[in-house]
Amino acid sequence: MIAPETHAQRRQALAKQVNSPILMMGNGERPRNLPMSCVPFRQDSSFLYFTGCTHPGAALLIVDGTSVLYLPEPADDDALWHGASHTIEEMGAKLGFSTVRPNRCLEADTKELSGVATVAVPDLAQNIRASTLTGTALSFGTENGDDHLIDAIIGFRRRLCEQELDEMRATAVVTEAAHRAAMAATEPGVHEQIIAATFQDVVVRHGLSLAYPSIVTVRGEVLHNFNYVNTAKAGQLLLLDGGAEAKSGYATDVTRTWPVSGQFEARQLAAYEAVLASQLSGIEQVRPGTRYRDVHMQSSLVIAQFLADEGLIKCSPEVAVESGAHALFFPHGVGHLIGLDVHDLENFGDRASYPPGRSRSSQFGTGYLRLDLDLEEGMVVTVEPGFYVVPAILEDPSLRSEFADLIDFEKAADWTGFGGIRIEDDVAVTSDAPEVITGSIPKAVDELLQAVAG
């Protein structure tokens, strides 16, 4: 876990950067159907970053460098339903706060303050409350709050300290165990639900939670396929995109693809080795000062070489990448920041991931690149190239017209039903070689097949 002293240091540094009172809201609980039945709670990541507080309905007020934590008081019958509880003062003390106030006092305590900076959270009710208190329009993901505060939060969260990296490393151990269990559970006749449940079982048994709903599918060409509806068959590839989340909130995000039968067919093996070579080539670029877009382009060139070798493109790999033709088979960016969120800081849009003077490409596929920063030590990124045969893309009239001279659509049609391959790891930028935090999860062909057979 992250030490309370670390959270206190972050708050002090934040107060020095933002020359105004700061109000940060945590998420509240949200009913699933009945008021007493709530969806699983997850704290807002920025609130978690500065407080370590996982209590629903909390708030933080920083005035003149002094931090006050606001917590809901236990109900009179709380002990009956939930067992004996601590006082809000005891809960705050565990988090390193010397001043803790009842949540109901927040309105009175902010009444005389002016120019209070705040930031949106996923919880609509908490945003409405913060808007009322500060006069700031808030809508999570669109109207995110005070620009100066947002930029400060981005600056702090974009680079991880050693404590944070240790949280990810420990979580990666559980993620590895879950992936290995899912590999060993795969065989013809097994339903996707069983493999997904096997993965989640390992994560939960270790006291952690899923960082995001796992993608477990033999239809890997559907990039965000969360529907477990298929029975795995011999000759198919199974793609599993899943990761564990630490109790402190730090995530892992890993994709592996393997043959259901335990052996690759020739075409599958060629494509798999190309994606793996693409990923390894991209990972090698993850060093301080490298523009992340160049990581994407390097990985794309390797995929494009495979397309050329297979006769799927009628041009050089360089022309395919420059024109965007390769994206018909690799239609997404090579990765994103990861930390307290799987797609870290993306609630702030491109503000956190595209520096001034850079913007998204207008090309199909390349325009989905989520990150275009110059890499810095302490950043953690995913590197996740893929190869997909997506009928909706290959049959799209506008794309067929645009790339008629570059893509052999007749040969591409022969790949229909192939599915998709993606290989993804979490990679830390260090002063030396990149650290592949999740690199012990099998992906080399021999090791992967041994894990599936296991």
LINPE-V437374 format. One record per helix or strand of 2 or more residues. SS is the DSSP state (~ for helix, > for strand). FROM is the first residue (numbers start at 0). LEN is the number of residues. Records with the same first field share a line. If there is no record, write none. Layout:
SS->FROM-LEN / FROM-LEN
This chain:
~->3-14 / 44-7 / 77-5 / 87-7 / 102-8 / 123-11 / 146-11 / 161-23 / 191-14 / 265-19 / 291-18 / 316-7 / 324-4 / 345-6 / 365-3 / 390-4 / 396-6 / 408-5 / 444-9
>->21-4 / 58-5 / 65-6 / 99-3 / 116-3 / 208-2 / 214-3 / 236-6 / 243-2 / 253-6 / 379-4 / 385-3 / 419-3 / 423-5 / 434-2
